[in-house]
Amino acid sequence: MLKELWGRIAAPIDIAKPRTVLKAPQKLLLGIGEVLVYPVCKGAPTNPYAIGKNWAWVKAWQQDGWGAFVVVERGHAFDFLAWYRPLVIAEPLSDEPSLMELARPRMWLLRNPGTLTVRHHANMSLNSVGRVSIDRFKLAEFFPRRGSAA
């Protein structure tokens, strides 16, 4: 039995299909200062990985509000992987907000950077409502320990 197990452990791994790798840096989809709105359910956006799945929790997701974020930083990790750091509204809104509505005083939260593919952009129903200017010196003053994304 041990010889059989050893044979299975020592055997080369059969790779059915070669892995695809990036040949060029990912395209940056969002600009710094871009303001986006998106549908939410109980404050949570659509899970872009779950779109089209026949799971109860996916079917239970029903839009009841709107979220919004501003891209305050972006770049490429390892010179290839596109990343974005969002500044997100703390409380969802009942109606789809305009850029003017989002400019009103409200609490915003700086989130950790993350990636965004074209497919996820579509699956999350992200909608750009305009741009604002981002002062990187004020960003550093208000969020000095935000860490590096790359």
N, C-alpha and C positions, 0 to 999 in steps of 0.2 A: 504494500500500500504506500509506503514512503517513497519507493522508487517511482511509482506512478505519479505521486504528488510532485516529486522533484522534477520529473519530466515536464509536467505542466508549468511549473514555476520557471524552469530554465528555458523553455521554448520561446522563440522570438514572437513578439506581438505581431499579429496579423493586422495590418492597417488596410482597411477596405478602400479608403479613398484618401488621397493626399490632402493635407490641410491647406486652406487658402491663407495667404499672408498678404498684408498690405504692401503694395509696390510703391506707393506714394503717400504723403501725408493726407489725412482726412481733410476734406473741405470744411472750412468754418461756415456753419449755417447761419449763425446769429452774430450780430455786431454788438460792440460795447455800447451800452445805452439803449439798446432795443428793448421795448416794453411789450410783453406778451401776456395775453389772457387765455384762460383755458377752463373748461367745465370741471366742476368738482362734485363729489357726493360725500356729504358729512365732512367736508374740508379736504378730502383726498382726491387727487387727480386720477384719471383713468390709468390702469396698469397697462403700459404699452405691450408687455409680453403676453397679456391675457386676452387681447382683442380676438374675437372670433372663437374663443374656447367655449365649450358647452358645460361650464362649471356653474354651480348654484351661486357662488359668491360673485361671479362675473355677471350673471343674469340679474342679480340683485342690485347692481350698481345703477342708480338713477340720479341724474343730475339734479342738484338742488341749489346750486350756486355757482359762483365764479371765483377763480383764483387769478393771481397776476404776479409776474416777476419782471425784474429789470436785470439784464446781463451787465454786471459791473466789471468782470474780468473774463478773459478768454485766452486760449493759447493751445499749444501742442505739448503733450507729455511725451517724452522720449523723441521729440521732433516728429511724431507721427499721429498720436491719438488726440483728437480735438476734445477740449474740455471747456466748460463754462461755469462761472460762479454766479449764482443768482441772488438777488435781494428780493425776498418774497413777502407779500402782504401777510400779516399775522392772522387776520380773520377773513374768511370768504365773504363775498358780496352777493346779494340776492339777484341783482340784475347785472348783465354784461357791462363792465365798466369801460368808459372812454378814457383817453389820456388825461383829459381835464378832471374827471372824477378821481383818477388815481393820484393826481397832484395835490388833492386835499390832504390835510394832516391826518396821518394814521400811523400805526406801528408797522415797521418793516423788519424782517429778520434776515440776517446774512446766513446763507447756507453753504455747506461744503461744495466744492466743485464736482461736476459730474459730466458724463458724456451725453451726446444726443445724436442719434442717427436720423437719416431722412425718414425712415420708416416709423420711428418712435415719434418724430415731430408730427407726422400725419395721424398716427394712432391716438395721440394725446389731444388732438384738435387744437394745437397751439395757433393763436391768431395774433399777429403783430398789429398793435394799435398806434405805433409811432416810436419816436426816439427822444431820449433826454440826454443832456450832456453829463458825463461822469468826470468829476475832478479826482484824479488818482491820488492827489496829495490829501484831500479831505477824506477820501476813502481810507487811506493809511492812518490818518489822524483818528477817525472814528472806530476803525477796526484794526488796531496795530498788531494783534496776534492772530491774524486770519490764516497764517501758514502759507506755504507754497503749494501750488496745485501741481506743479511739474516735478 
